[in-house]
Each structure stands twice: as structure tokens, then as C-alpha cells.
């Protein structure tokens, strides 16, 4: 009923290989982009930007990056927080060293620096995998946080050890610092998310993505049929770290404005992004969006319902959030390992055939 596919024919391989081959999906995608770019910037305020939209946009980029590594390539990583810290500190050093360079360039370069670091820490994946690789990336998490805490050069010898984003503008519009308008910070992050999602979508559907999935499903068989495990794993670490580094740079410069590495990029951040892709769906770009949206929206909903409506203490609501997230992770891992993305795929298939029986 909702998917009118009758007459939606493809007359070339290019048409059949589109990112959204069904017209309805393309129109829905265009509609979402139109609302995101054409309506939300005009109605956004500081509360919606800081409580929901900016965290969702930034965490979605980080979730896409981690999903490429874990969901598509099967390389377990617990170092996301540390790689976000690399992006944040790289962006800070670039902003202070080259104040006249565009923020777009700073964020992209911060992602590139994080990709290099990610490749270095991804080298153990050539020899170890599974639990042992998770422990190695966890060690990277603690090492990077320790490094940024202990080496004063990274925070420009500040007495507090904290880094603060200087005020910068793009085309005359301030996007960092306390005077940045909400719509400008939102648009800046939205542009990066849109481009990141498009790049990730095309990478995962192409030759590179197929190599990643071959390594994930059975690395020995993939090597036998000609997939180079060295190249596949390291490209996964590089691309994943690039997106995570961009997320870290935006998290520091645009969202928070000032961070202390242990508080902002600790092990909790690594688990948070990992929970996003588990709940949203491993091996799915849409799952990265769904998981980020769910875990950003959940504490806001619990605060409104629990604290404002029911009058519960704040600490009870905070603990309830942990219980809900933990229970959902267990349920999804047992009942639906592919998360919210698979539930959406099933619902979409039913809509394509409704009202006819399956």
C-alpha cells in the first residue's frame, strides 16, 4: 500500500544500483533532507540544539565510524573515546596554530590525523581478533587518555589541563565559542553528518565494503578468494577512525567548547557509542542513526517523564536509564542481534506487501 512499486522499472545497471532504488525511499530521503536543511534551522533554539540535535548529529557520525569497523569488518573496538579525543585535540592544535584556516579544513584534518593513529593501533588486528583485539583497543583508550593528560603540549601548557575552543567563523558566521547561534552549529554538524553518511553508504556497498564483510564473515576464506586481510582491516580502521575523529572534533569545538580528556572522552564514551550500534543494528548505516537517536533521546524522555511529571529523584532516573539500556542490549543480543535496523527492515517488507498475506 505504502510502496507503490508497480511501474518502477529499471532500464540500466546504474538505475538498479542506486543507493535508494525504490522511488518511495528516494522521496522519503529527500523529504528528510528538506526538513533537516530547510525547516529545522529556522525553528531551532538553544535547548533543542544542546539537548538533542547536536548530540544526535555528532554521535551518529561516531556510530557510523564504529559500525564500519565492528559491524562491517568484524573488528571489535573499545577505543572509540580515545580516538574521539585524538580528533578533539588535533582540532584544538590546528585551531590555535592556524587561526586563519577554515574550520571545515580543521575538522577534516583532525579526522585525517585520527585515521593515521587508528591505523597504528589497528596493526595488532593482523595477528589477533575477537576478545584479544577488544583488549588491545581498550589499552589504546587508556593510553591515549593518559597521553593527553600527561603531555602539556597537547593542551598548550594550560594550568588547568583543559582545552577551550577559540571563537571561529565560517563565511562570517560564528560556529564555535559561546556566541555561536544554535542554527549555525546545527548546520555545520549536519553537513558533516550528511557527507559522512553518503560516503559510508557508498563505501559499504562497493568493493571495499564487500571486502570488509568477507573478512567479518570468515577471514580465512576471504584470504583464499583473494581479499588482502592487511589492506581490508587497515582501511576499516582508517575509515572508522576518520569518522570518529571528525565526531571528536565537533564534540569538542562545536558542542562543548571546552573539555577535559578524562571526563569527556573516558571509557564511558567508548561504551556509549558501542551500545548505540548494538541497539541500532550492527552492519547498518541506518542502525547507526537509530541507535544514536535512541540513546540521545532516552535520557531526555526519562527526565521529562520521571522528574518533571512523576517527581522522581534525579539519581533514581539516572539509574533507571542504565537499567533500561542494559536490559535492551541483552534483549537485542538474544532476540534480534541486528537491532532496530532489522525491525525497520521487517516493517518495511510488510508495508511493501500489505494488505496481501506473506
C-alpha positions in Angstrom: 0.0 0.0 0.0 2.7 2.5 1.0 5.2 1.3 -1.5 3.8 1.8 -5.0 6.4 -0.2 -6.9 4.2 -1.1 -9.9 5.8 0.6 -12.9 9.0 1.5 -11.1 11.2 -0.2 -13.7 15.0 0.0 -14.1 16.4 0.2 -17.6 20.1 0.3 -16.7 22.6 -1.1 -14.2 23.2 2.5 -13.0 19.5 2.8 -12.1 19.4 -0.6 -10.5 22.5 0.2 -8.4 21.2 3.4 -6.9 21.6 4.0 -3.2 17.8 4.0 -2.9 16.5 2.0 -5.9 12.8 2.3 -4.8 11.3 5.7 -5.7 9.4 5.9 -2.4 12.7 5.5 -0.4 14.3 8.3 -2.5 11.4 10.7 -2.0 11.4 9.9 1.8 15.2 10.6 1.9 14.7 13.9 0.0 11.9 14.8 2.4 14.0 14.2 5.4 16.9 16.3 4.0 14.4 19.1 3.1 13.2 19.2 6.7 16.7 19.0 8.1 18.1 21.7 6.0 15.1 23.9 5.2 12.9 23.9 8.3 14.8 22.9 11.5 17.4 25.7 11.2 14.5 28.3 11.3 12.8 26.9 14.4 15.7 25.6 16.4 16.6 27.1 19.8 19.5 26.6 22.2 17.7 23.9 24.3 16.8 21.7 21.3 20.3 22.2 19.9 22.2 21.3 23.0 19.9 18.7 24.5 19.0 16.7 21.3 20.1 17.8 17.9 23.9 18.4 18.3 24.5 15.3 20.4 22.5 13.2 17.9 24.4 14.5 14.9 27.8 14.1 16.4 27.1 10.7 18.0 25.6 9.5 14.7 28.9 10.3 12.9 30.8 8.4 15.7 28.4 5.4 15.4 28.8 5.3 11.7 32.6 5.1 12.1 32.4 2.4 14.8 29.8 0.4 12.8 32.2 0.3 9.8 34.8 -1.3 12.0 32.7 -3.6 14.2 29.6 -4.2 12.1 31.0 -4.3 8.6 34.6 -5.6 9.2 34.0 -7.5 12.4 37.0 -5.9 14.3 35.8 -5.3 17.9 37.0 -2.0 19.3 36.6 -0.4 22.7 38.8 2.6 22.0 36.2 5.0 20.5 36.5 7.5 23.3 40.3 7.7 22.8 40.0 8.2 19.1 37.4 10.9 19.6 40.0 12.5 22.0 42.6 12.4 19.2 40.2 14.2 16.9 39.4 16.8 19.6 43.0 17.6 20.5 44.1 17.6 16.8 41.4 20.1 16.0 42.4 22.2 19.0 46.1 22.3 18.0 45.1 23.2 14.4 42.7 25.9 15.5 45.4 27.5 17.7 48.3 27.1 15.3 46.4 28.1 12.1 43.7 30.6 13.2 43.0 31.8 9.6 42.3 28.4 8.1 38.6 27.4 7.7 37.0 25.2 10.4 35.9 22.8 7.7 39.6 22.2 7.0 40.5 21.9 10.7 37.8 19.2 11.3 38.7 17.2 8.1 42.4 17.3 9.0 41.6 16.3 12.6 39.8 13.3 11.1 42.8 12.5 8.9 45.2 12.6 11.9 42.9 10.3 13.8 42.8 7.9 10.8 46.6 7.7 11.0 46.5 7.0 14.7 43.7 4.4 14.1 45.8 2.6 11.6 48.7 2.4 14.1 46.5 0.9 16.8 44.9 -1.3 14.2 48.1 -3.1 13.3 47.5 -5.7 16.1 44.3 -6.8 14.3 46.6 -8.6 11.8 47.6 -11.1 14.4 44.8 -11.1 17.0 41.0 -10.9 16.9 37.9 -11.1 19.0 38.4 -10.7 22.7 42.1 -10.1 22.4 41.6 -7.3 19.9 39.0 -5.7 22.2 41.6 -5.7 25.0 44.2 -4.1 22.7 41.8 -1.3 21.7 40.9 -0.9 25.3 44.6 -0.4 26.1 44.7 2.2 23.3 41.8 4.0 25.0 43.6 4.3 28.3 47.0 5.1 26.7 45.5 8.0 24.6 43.7 9.5 27.6 46.9 9.2 29.7 48.9 10.8 26.9 46.6 13.8 26.6 46.6 14.3 30.4 50.4 14.0 30.9 51.9 15.8 27.9 51.3 19.6 28.4 52.0 20.4 24.7 48.6 18.9 23.7 46.7 21.4 25.9 49.2 24.3 25.2 50.6 24.2 28.7 47.4 25.4 30.3 47.4 25.4 34.1 44.0 23.6 34.2 44.8 21.0 31.7 41.6 21.9 29.9 41.3 22.8 26.2 39.0 25.6 25.2 37.8 26.2 21.6 38.6 29.7 20.3 35.9 31.5 18.5 35.9 30.8 14.8 33.6 31.6 11.9 32.7 30.2 8.5 31.7 32.7 5.9 31.4 35.3 8.6 29.0 33.2 10.8 30.4 32.2 14.2 30.2 28.4 14.8 32.5 27.9 17.8 32.5 29.6 21.2 29.7 30.8 23.5 28.4 33.4 20.9 27.7 30.8 18.2 24.0 30.7 17.2 22.2 27.4 17.6 21.2 27.2 13.9 24.8 27.7 12.7 26.3 25.0 14.9 23.4 22.7 13.9 24.0 23.3 10.2 27.8 22.8 10.5 27.3 19.4 12.1 24.5 18.4 9.8 26.7 19.0 6.7 29.4 16.7 8.1 26.8 14.0 9.1 25.2 14.1 5.6 28.5 13.8 3.8 29.8 11.1 6.2 26.6 9.0 5.8 26.8 9.3 2.0 30.5 8.3 1.9 29.9 5.4 4.3 26.8 4.2 2.4 28.8 4.1 -0.9 31.9 2.5 0.7 29.9 -0.3 2.3 28.0 -1.0 -1.0 31.1 -1.1 -3.1 34.2 -3.3 -3.5 35.7 -2.0 -0.2 32.6 -2.8 1.8 32.4 -6.3 0.3 36.0 -7.0 1.3 35.2 -5.8 4.9 32.2 -8.1 5.1 34.2 -11.0 3.7 36.8 -10.5 6.4 34.0 -10.3 9.0 32.2 -13.4 7.9 35.3 -15.7 7.5 38.7 -14.1 7.2 40.5 -17.3 6.1 38.0 -18.0 3.3 38.2 -14.3 2.3 42.0 -14.5 2.0 41.7 -17.7 -0.1 39.5 -16.0 -2.6 41.9 -13.0 -3.0 41.0 -10.5 -0.3 44.1 -8.9 1.3 43.4 -9.0 5.0 46.1 -6.4 5.7 44.6 -3.9 3.4 41.0 -4.7 4.3 41.5 -4.4 8.1 43.7 -1.3 8.0 41.3 0.5 5.6 38.5 -0.3 8.0 40.5 1.1 10.9 41.4 4.2 8.9 37.9 5.0 7.7 36.4 4.2 11.0 38.9 6.4 12.9 38.4 9.2 10.3 34.7 9.4 11.1 35.3 9.0 14.9 37.9 11.8 14.7 35.5 14.1 13.0 32.9 13.4 15.7 35.5 14.1 18.4 36.5 17.4 16.8 32.8 18.5 16.5 32.1 17.3 20.0 34.9 19.5 21.4 34.8 22.6 19.2 31.1 23.0 18.3 29.2 21.2 21.1 31.0 21.5 24.4 33.5 24.3 23.6 35.8 23.2 26.5 36.8 19.6 27.5 39.0 17.8 29.9 40.0 14.5 28.3 39.3 12.2 31.2 35.7 13.4 31.7 34.7 14.0 28.1 36.5 11.0 26.4 36.7 8.3 29.0 35.8 4.7 28.7 32.2 5.6 29.2 32.2 7.3 25.8 33.5 4.2 24.1 30.8 2.0 25.6 28.1 4.6 24.8 28.9 4.5 21.1 29.2 0.7 21.2 25.8 0.5 22.8 24.4 2.7 20.0 25.4 0.4 17.2 24.3 -2.7 19.2 20.9 -1.3 19.8 20.7 0.4 16.4 22.0 -2.6 14.4 25.4 -3.9 13.5 26.3 -3.6 9.8 23.8 -0.9 9.1 24.2 2.8 8.4 20.5 3.3 9.3 21.2 1.4 12.5 23.9 4.0 13.4 21.3 6.7 13.1 18.6 4.8 15.0 21.0 3.8 17.9 22.3 7.4 18.2 18.8 8.8 18.2 17.5 6.3 20.8 20.4 6.8 23.3 20.3 10.6 22.9 16.5 10.8 23.3 16.2 8.3 26.1 17.7 10.4 29.0 15.6 13.4 27.9 12.4 11.4 27.8 13.2 9.8 31.2 13.9 13.3 32.7 10.6 14.7 31.4 8.5 11.8 32.5 10.4 10.7 35.6 11.5 14.0 37.1 9.1 16.6 35.7 5.9 14.6 35.6 6.2 11.9 38.2 8.5 13.8 40.6 11.1 11.1 41.0 14.6 11.9 42.3 17.2 12.7 39.6 19.5 9.9 40.8 16.7 7.3 40.5 16.0 8.4 36.9 19.8 8.2 36.1 20.0 4.7 37.4 16.8 3.7 35.6 18.4 4.8 32.4 21.3 2.4 32.9 18.9 -0.4 33.7 16.8 0.2 30.6 19.9 0.4 28.3 21.4 -2.8 29.8 18.1 -4.7 29.5 17.7 -3.6 25.9 21.2 -4.7 25.0 20.5 -8.1 26.4 17.2 -8.4 24.7 18.5 -7.3 21.3 21.5 -9.6 21.5 19.2 -12.5 22.3 16.1 -11.8 20.3 17.2 -9.5 17.5 21.0 -9.2 17.0 20.6 -6.8 14.1 18.9 -4.3 16.3 16.4 -1.5 15.4 17.6 -1.6 11.8 16.3 -5.2 11.3 13.0 -4.3 12.9 12.6 -1.4 10.5 13.5 -3.7 7.5 10.9 -6.2 8.6 8.3 -3.5 9.0 9.2 -2.1 5.6 8.8 -5.5 3.9 5.3 -5.9 5.5 4.4 -2.4 4.2 5.6 -3.3 0.7 3.1 -6.3 0.6 0.3 -5.0 2.7 -2.6 -5.9 2.6 -1.7 -9.2 1.0 -0.6 -12.1 3.3 3.1 -13.2 3.5 
